Amino acid sequence: MDQHEKAEILKKKYFYKELILKKKIKLKSLEAAKKIVGVDTAYHLYQQLDNEESSK
């Protein structure tokens, strides 16, 4: 894998991370979210979702 391919992968990862953090898209899998946004961030995002759903 050359530098250009690595740069493209990082570009896509940060693009999707931004979409997730802005709540433009949702991932059904916590494991997938952990890989994209990191463990701590994914936990907090999914905790917020659980709280929102339980308050309805």
MODELLER restraints for C-alpha pairs under 7 A, 6 or more apart:
rsr = mdl.restraints
at = mdl.atoms
rsr.add(forms.Gaussian(group=physical.xy_distance, feature=features.Distance(at['CA:13:A'], at['CA:36:A']), mean=6.27, stdev=0.5))
rsr.add(forms.Gaussian(group=physical.xy_distance, feature=features.Distance(at['CA:17:A'], at['CA:36:A']), mean=5.94, stdev=0.5))
rsr.add(forms.Gaussian(group=physical.xy_distance, feature=features.Distance(at['CA:17:A'], at['CA:37:A']), mean=5.48, stdev=0.5))
rsr.add(forms.Gaussian(group=physical.xy_distance, feature=features.Distance(at['CA:19:A'], at['CA:25:A']), mean=5.91, stdev=0.5))
rsr.add(forms.Gaussian(group=physical.xy_distance, feature=features.Distance(at['CA:20:A'], at['CA:26:A']), mean=6.28, stdev=0.5))
rsr.add(forms.Gaussian(group=physical.xy_distance, feature=features.Distance(at['CA:27:A'], at['CA:33:A']), mean=6.44, stdev=0.5))
rsr.add(forms.Gaussian(group=physical.xy_distance, feature=features.Distance(at['CA:30:A'], at['CA:42:A']), mean=6.82, stdev=0.5))
rsr.add(forms.Gaussian(group=physical.xy_distance, feature=features.Distance(at['CA:33:A'], at['CA:42:A']), mean=5.68, stdev=0.5))
rsr.add(forms.Gaussian(group=physical.xy_distance, feature=features.Distance(at['CA:34:A'], at['CA:42:A']), mean=5.46, stdev=0.5))
